Amino acid sequence: MSVGSYHKVSSGTGMITLQALPQQVAQFDEFAALAPKAIAKAQRRAINKTLRWLRTHVGRAVAVQERIAVASVRQRLRAYPVSGDGRGKLWFGLDPIAASRAGRPRQTRNGVTVAGRRYQGAFFKAVYGSNPDIWIRTASKHFKASDYPASEVSGAGGASSGWIAENGSRFPLAKAMISLEDVKPHFESWTQKAHQRLLEVMRQELNYELQKLLGRVGNG
C-alpha cells in the first residue's frame, strides 16, 4: 500500500490517516541524517497538531451542514496520536445520532422542535433509561420513517434499538434520529486539506528543530 495520507469509509465509521510522503520530506534528507531524532520529533508534533486541527474543522463543518450541536459531533470524533509506524488517525462514528442531541429540544402542543427541525406528533420524554429523547408512536399519523432512520423493530426493545414498547407492547415507539450519510462524500476533501495542512505544520516544526540545532552549534 502506498504511504501518505488517505481515508477509508465504511457503513458506520470513517477514518482519516495522516502520514508524510517520503518524497515530500526529501529536501530535509541531510538534516535527517545529521539529526534523525529531531526530524522524527518534528514529524510527530506536526501530525498530532494537524489531527487536532482536523478534528476541530471536521466537527464544525458537520455541525453546520447537519444542524447539530458541535459538542455532540465532537463526541463522535476520536484522534489517535502518532504510533510507531509514523501514522496518526482521526476516527469518526457515522451511525445516526439522536435528534435530541442536535440542540435543546422544546416540547410544544404539536410535537417537538430542536435545531430547526420539527417532529410533529412526537414527545420529549425519558422512556428508556434516565435520559430523555424524542419519541413518536409508530401508529401516529405523523410518523415518517425518514425522521427515524436506523430504527429496527424489536419486541424486547432495549438500549441498542431505536424501537421500544411503552407499557408493554401496546404502544411501539420510534426514536427521532439524524442520519450522517451525507457526510461520507466529504472524507476525500477533508483528507486532502489535512495533508496540505500537515505539510505546512511540518515545515514549521522542522524549522524549529533546525533553529535549535543551529543554536547549539553556535553556542558550542
Secondary structure, DSSP 8 states (H G I E B T S, - for coil): ---S-EEEE-SSEEEEEE---GGGGGGGHHHHHH-HHHHHHHHHHHHHHHHHHHHHHHHHHHHHHHT--HHHHHTTEEEE---TTS-EEEEEE-S-EEGGGSS--EE-SSEEEETTEEEET-EEE--SSSS-EEEEETTSTT--GGGSTT----SS--TT-SEEEETTTTEEEEE-EE--GGGGGGHHHHHHHHHHHHHHHHHHHHHHHHHHHHHHHHH-
